[in-house]
Amino acid sequence: MTIETCERCGKQTVKLSTCKYCKKKMCVSCIKNTKKVAKTTTVHICKGCWTNMKTRSEYKSYRSAVDKLLRPQFREFGERRY
């Protein structure tokens, strides 16, 4: 394992995460929030992107957008399955 530097605060750490919106590598203390979108996928947002209302609303609606894509289409009652 190599020691890497956080692009947001400059702290050196082993484990860095990437912000989905500004693409910066950040340490644990710079992460504002994390969402588990799927079984193996997590989305992180940094404190800098959290202050921007456009990226914050995009982050908050990210889960519902993914659910619409992954949710199976439900049939009407009595409709045959082929």
C-alpha positions, -999 to +999 in steps of 0.1 A: +000+000+000+012+034-009+006+066+010-013+091-011-022+128-006-057+141-004-064+166-032-088+186-010-069+191+023-034+178+016-035+151+044-015+119+036-034+087+040-036+051+027-072+050+016-087+077-006-122+079-022-131+098-053-159+125-054-184+117-082-189+153-091-154+171-090-134+138-094-110+148-067-094+121-045-102+128-009-096+114+026-123+103+051-125+137+068-133+154+035-162+132+026-195+149+034-219+120+026-218+085+011-246+066-006-247+029-013-264+028-047-261-009-056-246-039-039-211-030-049-213+007-059-210+036-035-212+073-044-193+099-024-197+137-023-171+160-008-177+190+014-169+214-014-195+199-038-221+197-010-222+236-008-231+238-045-269+234-046-269+220-082-245+191-073-262+185-040-297+181-055-281+159-082-266+137-055-298+134-035-318+123-066-291+099-078-306+069-060-341+074-075-327+077-110-307+044-106-338+027-091-358+036-122-332+020-144-328-012-123-364-017-112-382-045-131-412-034-151-444-045-134-472-061-153-509-053-149-529-078-130-539-107-151-515-099-179-497-130-193-460-135-190-442-147-221 
